[in-house]
Every structure is written in C-alpha cells, then in structure tokens.
Amino acid sequence: MSFDINAIDPARNLRLAPERPAVRAAGTDADAGFAGVLNAADVTVDAIPSAPPPEVMDEVLAAQRAIEEMHDRGRTLHFSMDSGRVKILLQDLDGNVIKEVPSSKAVDIARGKVDE
C-alpha cells in the first residue's frame, strides 16, 4: 500500500458534511414495531455524526493548507509500507526523491517539535 499527498481540492470541505436524510412523517409505519415507534416519536438515531466536529475540520483544513504550501514549493510526500514499516519520501513534483524522512522525524513534526 502506498499513497501520495498532493494538493487537495479546496472546495472539498464544502462536500464533507452530507445532507441529512429526510425524516419520515410521523405515523407512517406506526404498526411496524420498534421502527414504527421510533418514526412516530420523531426520534433520530445517529451512530455516525453527519459531519466531523468543528475542531476536526479545523485540523483537516490546516493539513490542507500545509499540503498546498508544500506543493507551491514544488514538493510532495509519498507514504508506502516497506517490510511492515512506514516509508516516507520527500519528492519533487516529477516524483524524484529528494530525501527519505525518518518516521521518528514525522512523529516529531506532528507533535509540533520542529527543529530546522
């Protein structure tokens, strides 16, 4: 498994929150057992939220900005699995490897411990 991180569609965040399904009119399935009772009571049960929490969206958009800035500088990241380990490559836009990034360095960056 491998994937590249490149520029993200800026309008993507507008599509992240899907529309909620329409609620059935009360009483349409009143005789259908438990489901009918739920429908008649106008109860909505969400196992999965309709959209990520705002703080998660903030982080997603911050990551998108970082990826766009890296792309503007002519760089991309490529992640792959190599013998059960994550391999991270910094590449130019043509796919030429500039350097391999140690996983520990990536974790430090993610934690905000960046030493240039």
N, C-alpha and C positions, 0 to 999 in steps of 0.2 A: 504494500500500500504506500502510495506517495501522493503528494499534492503540492501545488504551488499557491502562494499567497500573492496575489496581484491586486490591482485596483479593484475596488468594489463599486458596484452600481450605486451612485449617490441617492437615487430615488428608492433604493431597496428598503430603507427604514419606513417608507410610507406603506409598503406592502407587508410589513411584518405583523401587523395587527389585523387578522382576518375579521370579516364581518361575523357577528354573532348570528346563529340560525334563528329564524323566525319562531316565536313561541306559538304553539297551537292554542286555539281558542278553548277556553275552559269548558269542560263538559263534553268534548267531542269523543273521548274514549272513557267516559265515566264508568262504564261497565267492564273495562278491560283489566281489572285487578289493580295491582300496585301501581303500574304505569298510569292507569287512568286516574287514580287518586292524586298522583304527583301532578299530572297535567291539570286536573280540576283545581288544585290548590295553587296553580301558577308558581310552582317551585322549580328553580333551575339548579341542576346539579352539575358543577364543573369539576371534573377530575383534573383537567389541564386548563390553565388560565388562557383566556383568549388572546393575551398579549404578554410579553415579558414585562416584569416590573420596571418602573422608570429607571432605577439605578442600574439595572442590567442593560437597558437601552443606552444609557449614558456611556457605559463601558464599551459596548459594541460600536457606538459612533466614534469613541476615542480611538479604538483599534482601527476603524476605517480611515480616520484622519492620518494615523501613523503609517498605514499601508500606502495611502495616496502620497504622503511626503516622501516615503522611500522610493516609490515609483517615479516621482518627479526628479529624484536624484539619480535615476537610472538603475535602481536596484530592486531585486525581489528576493523573497525567501522561498526555499524549496525544502519540504519535510519529507523524509522517507524512513522506512524501517529497514535496518541492516542487522541481520543476526539477532533480532529481538531488541535492538537498541534504536532510539530515535537518532536520525542523522539530519542535521540542519546545515544547508548550504546557502551562503550569500552569493547571488548570481547577478550578472548584468542582465539587461532586457533581452539579450540574444541567447541567454541560457549558459553563458560561460561562467564557470565557477571562479569567484573572486577569493573566497576562503570558506573553510568549514567552521561553523560556530559550535563550540562545545555545548552540550546540553546544560551543563552547570552554569555557563555564562547566560544562556537563555533564561534559566530559572532566576538568576540574579537580576537580570533586566526586568523580568516580570514582577519581581518583588520591589523594584524601584532602586536597587543597588547598582547604579551605573557608574563605573569608573572608566573614564576615557583613556 
